[in-house]
Amino acid sequence: MDKAERKTWAGGVKPFKRTFRCAAAGVALTAGVLLLSGQALASDYWEELEWSQMETALMEGNSVEWHLDEEAQEAAAPAVPRWRIQLTSEQLDLLERCVMAEGGGESYECQRAIACVIVNRVLSDIFPDTVEEVIKQEGQFSTWPEQIESVTASNEVKQAVREALTAAAIPEDVLFFRADYYHSWGEDYCVIDHTYFSLYPRAN
């Protein structure tokens, strides 16, 4: 089957055939089954076969093994989302603690947006190129260094940071936030909880 002939089923799962071979008899048993990436086990596949075929093979003393074709192996591999920026474990920890210090008492949506702003700054041409430099930049984060260095990120914050690293929840030109009111410059974007997010001023 070439790529043009493949059909995508609802939920993004591709149908394919898994082959069970009876070693002694040399008989190949096939069944159309669905694989949910990274979740199904070999034992699950046996239920998809015609039991009469499987039982016949086993009763005759044949050993049965299953084989994945190349397409099936590709479908079986769990997808690993690519982060928008590359981080070391130390940089990730710093980012998580910064989001905790800045928005630990806010909602998950707000925490994710704060993390996105920091990631947006790393990607922007007008801010430094690393998480450390962005967070430690003079006059930018009032929580640095005392609060950020002493806080421990919650599991909720850690998940919000990972979502922000995987996909932008806000536009990439949203580069500023502050509590209680918008900056006097820039362009207003949105308010989440008590945090006001702003776009970088656009040229007229």
VENGIBEL-V754444 format. One record per pair of residues at least 24 apart in sequence whose ideal C-beta (glycine too) atoms are under 6 Angstrom apart, sorted by the first residue. I is the first residue (numbers start at 1). J is the second residue. D is the distance in Angstrom with one decimal. If there is no record, write none. Layout:
# VENGIBEL-V754444
[[I J D] [I J D]]
This chain:
# VENGIBEL-V754444
[[14 75 5.5] [16 71 5.4] [16 72 4.9] [18 45 5.8] [18 66 5.9] [19 67 5.1] [20 64 5.5] [20 66 5.0] [21 65 6.0] [22 57 4.4] [22 62 3.9] [22 64 5.7] [23 63 4.6] [24 62 4.2] [25 62 5.1] [29 53 5.2] [35 75 5.6] [35 76 5.7] [37 78 5.3] [38 78 3.6] [81 166 4.5] [83 165 4.2] [84 119 5.6] [84 165 5.8] [85 119 5.8] [85 122 5.2] [91 131 4.7] [94 131 5.9] [95 131 5.2] [95 161 5.8] [96 153 3.8] [96 157 5.8] [96 158 5.4] [96 161 5.1] [97 148 5.1] [97 151 5.3] [97 153 5.4] [98 135 5.1] [98 148 5.2] [99 157 5.3] [99 161 5.7] [100 151 4.9] [100 153 4.3] [100 157 4.8] [101 143 3.9] [101 147 4.2] [101 148 4.7] [101 151 4.9] [102 143 5.7] [106 193 4.5] [107 193 5.4] [108 156 5.8] [108 160 5.6] [109 192 5.6] [110 192 4.2] [110 193 4.6] [110 195 5.3] [111 157 5.5] [111 160 4.0] [112 160 4.1] [112 163 5.4] [112 164 5.2] [112 169 5.1] [113 169 6.0] [113 170 5.4] [113 192 5.6] [115 160 5.8] [115 161 4.6] [115 164 3.5] [116 164 4.5] [116 168 5.9] [116 169 5.2] [116 170 5.0] [117 177 5.5] [119 164 5.6] [120 172 5.1] [120 175 5.5] [121 175 5.7] [173 199 5.2] [173 200 5.0] [174 199 5.5] [175 200 4.9]]
